[in-house]
Amino acid sequence: MIVGPDDNKDDFLVNEDSSLNKFRWRLFKSDEREVATITQKFDLSDIIAKIICARRVPFDNIENYLNPQIKNLLPSPFVLKDMDKAVKRIVKAIKQNETIGIFGDYDVDGATASSIIYKFLRDVGVKNVYIHIPDRQSEGYGLNSVGLKELRDKGATLVISVDCGITGFDAVDMANQMDLDIVIADHHEAEVGVPDAVAVIDPKRVDDDSGLNYLAACGVVFLLDVALNKTLRDTALRFPAIS
């Protein structure tokens, strides 16, 4: 903010009584001994220590609060229904050098989710991975026979459907007839039943109690990557690409 020569500079100062917008501060009364302990233990200023007290951060969590790390904030991906089934099938595909297809969506979430799982699979050594993004005009939204046949013709024996699939009952049935396994990683509203896929990950499933129904598809797929990474690391000797 630039203060002009005709402006009252006092109007732009924040003092101990009020904020810049003239709201009066109501300071939380802190335990001075607790403030002193936090200040000394974590080498913080007095005001930062008071803010931490005001926010009631547990003492044993202050380090994480000051220096958050994603590994300490992520939920276990296996709280999602069918995550274990999805990981088991994808790991099998990796071990047996299967061709894997990714069926995405044409919006930002679908494109991002597709790229997240594609990059992960390539990074762990999967050589044959193909993405199908449906044409918005000719194919429309969701799993369809055109895309599934295209991936099957390229040799795919497993298709991971991201940001779609939760209502793709007919498409999954058709895939089953082609001996094409489907793993669904979606986030859209689900019906009472789910398609007859190998695994159906969707935090909005009626029978999912993970509490992660705020996730977009890219978040669901990221947790799938985390689960796969953990499982592959546990068997790293058999996967030189990630050792």
N, C-alpha and C positions, 0 to 999 in steps of 0.2 A: 504494500500500500504506500502511495506517495502522499506526503503531507505538504500542501501548498503553503505559501507565505502568509496567506490570510486565514488559514485554518488554526483552530485552537488545538495545539499539540496535546493538551491534557485529555482531549476527547479520544485520543488514540492509545492511551496508556492503560494497561491492565494493572490494577492495584489490588491490595489485599482485601478490599471490601466488595468489589464487583468485577465481573468479567468484561470483556470488550463490548458485549451486547447489553451491558448494564444489568445482568442477572447477578443477584447477590450470592456469594459463596456460602454454603452451609457445610462447614467442615466436620467430618466424622471424628469424634474424639477417640484418639488412639491410646493404647496402653504404652506409656513412654518406655517402659522396660522392653516391651516387644519391639518397638521401633528401634531402640538402641541395638538390640540383638540382631535384627535384620540388617541394619546399617553396617555393623561390624562384620557380620558373617559373610555378606555378599558385596561388601565394599560399595554401598549405595549412598546416595545423598539422603538427607533427612526427609525431604518431601516425597521422594520415590518410595521410601520405606513406609511412610504414612499412607500413600496411595495403595500400596500392597495390603496394608492392614485394613484399609477401608473396603477393599474388594474381597476381604476375608479369604485370601489365598492361604491354604494350609501350609504350614512351615516346610513340611517335607516335599511340597510341590513347587516351592518358589523357584528353584533352579530351572524346572521345566517351563515355568511361567515366563521367566526372563529369557531363556534360550530354548524356545520350542523346537522340537524335532519331530518330523512327520512320523517316524517309527513309534514315538510315544503317544501320538494322537490318533493313529489309525485304529479302527475297530478290527477285530479278527475277521478276515473275509469269509471264514467258514461259518459265521453266524447266518449267512444267507442260505436260504433253502436251495438244495441241489448243488451247492458249490463243490462239495466233495465229489459228486458224480461227474460234474463238468471237468474238474481237474484230472480225475482218473482217466477219462476218455481222451483228453487232449494230450496228457503225458504218454499214453499208449501210442497215439499218433506220432508223437515226436520220436519215441524209441524205435518205432517200426518204419520211420522215414516215409510216412504217408503224405500224400498231397492234401493240403488243407485249404478249404475255401472260406472266405469271409463274405457274408452277405450283409451289406450295410444299408444306409439310408442316405438320401440326397440332401438332408439338412446339415447344419453345422455340427450338431450333436452326433449324428450318425457318421459323418465323415471323420470327426475326431476320434470316435470310438473305434472305427475301422482302422485308422492309422495307428492307434495305441496298441491294439492286439497284433496288427501286422508287424510293427517294428519289434515287438517283443519276440514274436515267433522267429523272425529273421535273426535277431540277436542271439537266440539260443541254438541256432544252427539249422533251422528248418529251411530247406532249399526251395521247395515248391509250395508257395503260398500265393493264392490269387484272391483279389477283391472284386466283388460285383456290387456296383452301385446302380440301382434300378433307374431307368429313364422315367422322369417324372410324368411325361406325357403319355408314353406308350405302355409303360408297365405299372405306373402308379406306386402307391406305398405298400411296403410289406413284402414278405416272402412270396415268391411266385414261381410258376413252372419254368418261365423263360430263363431266369437267373440260375435256378437250381440245375437245370439241364446244361446250361453253359459251364457251370463249375464242374458238374459230373463229367462232361466231355473233356475237360482239361485234366481229368484223372483224380479229382477230389473224392475222397472216401468219408470225409468229415467236413461239415460246414458249420461255422460259428456265426450265428445270426445276431447282429448287434443293433440295438435301437429299433428292433422290430421282431416279430415272431410270436409274441405272446397270444395273439389271436389268429395265428396262421395254422389253424387246424387242418384244412384241406391240403395246404402246401406241405406240411410235415408228413401227412399220410402219403402223399405222392412220393416224397423223398424216401420214405420207408420202403415203398415198392421198388425203388431204384437201388436199394441197399446203400443208401446215403444217410449216414448218421447226422443228426442235427443237435447242436448245443445252442440254446437260446440265452442271450444276455440282454435283457430288455428292462425298461423302467415304466412302461405304459400301464394303464389300468388293466387288470386281469379279470377274466370271468371266473366263475366258481371252479370250473375245470381248466386244465391246461393242455396244450398239444402233446401228442404222444412222442415227445422227443427224448433223447438220451438224458438230457438235463435241461431244466427250465429255471434259470436264475432271473428273478424279478422281485425286488423288494415290495412290490404292490400285489404280489400273490396273496390270496385270501389266507393261505396257511403259512405265510412267512411272518415270523415274529421278531425279525432282526431290528426293527425300528429305523431302518435306513431308507424309508420310502421317499426321502427328499432327494435322493441321488438322481442325477441325469444318467443317460446311458454311458457316457464316458467315465463317470464315477464307478458304475457297476463293472465296466470292463477293466478299469484300473485295479479294482479289488480282485478281479479274476487274474490279472497279471501278478499281483502280489501273492495270491495263493499258489499259482503255478511256480513262481520264482522260489518260494519257500520249499515246495515239494521237490523241485528239481535240485535245489541246493542240498537237500537231505540225501539225494542220490547222485551227487556231483561226480563221483568216480566213473559213473556210466555216461556222463555228459561232458566230455572234454571242453566243449564250446563255452561252458559257463564256469569251469573250474577256476 
